[in-house]
Amino acid sequence: MRRDLLIVRDGDARLRPGAARRAQRRRRRTAVVAVVAAAVSVVGGIRLADDVQRAAAVVAADQPMVASDKTVLTDLWRDYRQTHLEPGTGRTLVLQDGAVTTSQGQGDTMLRAVWMDDQETFAQSWQWTKDNLQRDDALLASRFGERPDGSYGIQAELGGEDPVSGADVDVAFALLMAYSRWQEDDHLYDALPLIEAVWERSVVRVDGGPVLVASDSERDDAGQVLVTPASFAPYAFRVFARVDPQHDWPALVDNSYALLAQLADEPLDADRTAGLPPDRVSLDRRTGEFSAVGGDVTTQSGRDALRLSWRLALDHAWYGDERALRLLEGQSVLADSWTDQGRLVAAYDRDGTPAVDRESPAVYGGAMGYFDTVRPDLADEVYADELLPLYDADSGDMAEQLSNDDANWVWFGMALHLDELPNLNVTEE
């Protein structure tokens, strides 16, 4: 059953999953108190034995079998490989979308594989990506699957030939981490042309400064360019600078932070801003001013945008950049939503009001960047109430089947919270 559609009853109130789990724990505690009271009365007021008291406390806490942090991440990685990877090929399947493969899905798999020290899965995934998605200019086509004629390949009719800049950055960064971890020169040699192509084709000048745009096709527009803020990955740009010194990656780090700070203060099409980034936004190349894209593209902050919180948290954790901290501190609407409503929703309007009435595991995963960095007091709650219950400690599997995107971002959020994302940087140039 899809988690974001699950609604259960607690008395007369209809509760979403997080609130339902908390209500269930309250009911369990109440039931145990009643049992204990009854037992005390039966034995004439004599206190229960210590072992019975401890057993009652365990039931009241509603605790599952305990697994170590590393075991949780390892089990979820095994479950992901079995569920979302095509056996023998390293192809990541987006099962909810006709088993297509996206460059972002490949990038997520490669990042998880290198952090999990799974060299075989990484090699398979990258080989498939290189053979099936990499274009002549080294960038990656974004979508592969069944085509109208029944054959399999790049789905050009759905824009599949166009690269997604954030995915290209993630794949290149994964290759550099793989080179550092396993010292295989091929990974470095494969990363370099992709990194150069990202700069040459997907970084454009806006009001004099470099900006990573949504796709390489944006560079042809002299007026407005489309930007996806969640693709800004300062930690990756820092590493690119070490292996590609002929391009000004440090300037891209600085300008990315400057643009994100500017965007956080822009109401765009709303009366005010809550500081959350939109999924997509338009940027004037001459003036550097942001505006709403218009049409069907809203300024909502959803599962795509909230990945930026995770990226900023990683840059702050690894490099201590205070600009990341200041941006995350401006996302306090997430703490307000959690403390006031006991949940986060899958999308927020520009002014911070809920745009939908459903939850998303991927949003909780991405939002862990905010909670772990700014509100660690709430981070444990969010982790325990929303992420950890998606793992079944008894079986070592996901408690329910998630989409590819949800499964990845649940894992990324958990790994960040558990401090299991080491900075595997390049060790030589």
BELCORLIN-V372035 format. One record per backbone hydrogen bond with DSSP energy under -0.5 kcal/mol. CO is the residue of the C=O (numbers start at 1). NH is the residue of the N-H. Records with the same first field share a line. If there is no record, write none. Layout:
BEGIN
CO->NH, NH
END
This chain:
BEGIN
2->5
3->6
8->15
10->13
13->10, 15
15->8
16->20
17->21
18->22
19->23
20->24
21->25
22->26
23->27
24->28
25->29
26->30
27->31
28->32
29->33
30->34
31->35
32->36
33->37
34->38
35->39
36->40
37->41
38->42
39->43
40->45
41->44
43->46
49->53
50->54
51->55
52->56
53->57
54->58
55->59
56->60
57->61
58->62, 63
59->62
68->72
69->73
70->74
71->75
72->76
73->77
74->78
75->79
76->80
77->81
78->82
79->83
80->84, 85
81->85
84->93
86->89, 90
91->86
93->95
94->97, 99, 100
95->98
97->100
100->94
101->144
102->106
103->107
104->108
105->109
106->110
107->111
108->112
109->113
110->114
111->115
112->116
113->118
114->117
117->119
118->122
119->123
120->124
121->125
122->126
123->127
124->128
125->129
126->130
127->131
128->132
129->133, 134
133->141
135->138
139->135
142->103
143->155
144->101
145->153
147->150
151->147
153->145
154->156
155->158, 160
156->159
159->162
160->142, 143
162->142
163->165
164->167, 168
165->169
166->170
167->171
168->172
169->173
170->174
171->175
172->176
173->177
174->178
175->179
176->180
177->181
178->182
179->183
183->185
184->187, 188
185->189
186->190
187->191
188->192
189->193
190->194
191->195
192->196
193->197
194->198
195->199
196->200
197->201, 202
198->202, 203
199->203
202->204, 213
204->206, 211
206->209
209->206
211->204, 213
214->165
215->218
216->219
217->220
218->221
220->222
223->285
225->283
226->214
227->229, 281
228->231
229->232
231->233
233->236, 237
234->238
235->239
236->240
237->241
238->242
239->242, 243
240->244
244->247
247->249
248->252
249->253
250->254
251->255
252->256
253->257
254->258
255->259
256->260
257->261
258->262
259->263
260->264
261->265
262->265
263->266
265->267
267->270
281->227
282->291
283->225
284->288
285->207
289->284
291->282
294->297
296->298
297->294
300->279, 302
301->348
302->306
304->307
305->308
306->310
307->311
308->312
309->313
310->314
311->315
312->316
313->317
314->318
315->319, 321
316->320
320->322
321->324, 325
322->326
323->327
324->328
325->329
326->330
328->331
329->332
331->334
332->336
333->337
334->338
335->339
336->340
337->341, 343
338->342
347->355, 356
348->301
349->352
350->274
353->349
358->346
360->364
361->365
362->366
363->367
364->368
365->368
366->369
367->370, 371
368->372
369->373
370->374, 375
371->375
375->378, 379
376->380
378->382
379->383
380->384
381->385
382->386, 387
383->387, 388
387->390
388->391
390->399, 400
391->393
392->396, 397
397->392
403->407
404->408
405->409
406->410
407->411
408->412
409->413
410->414
411->415
412->416
413->417
414->418
415->420
416->419
422->424
423->425
END
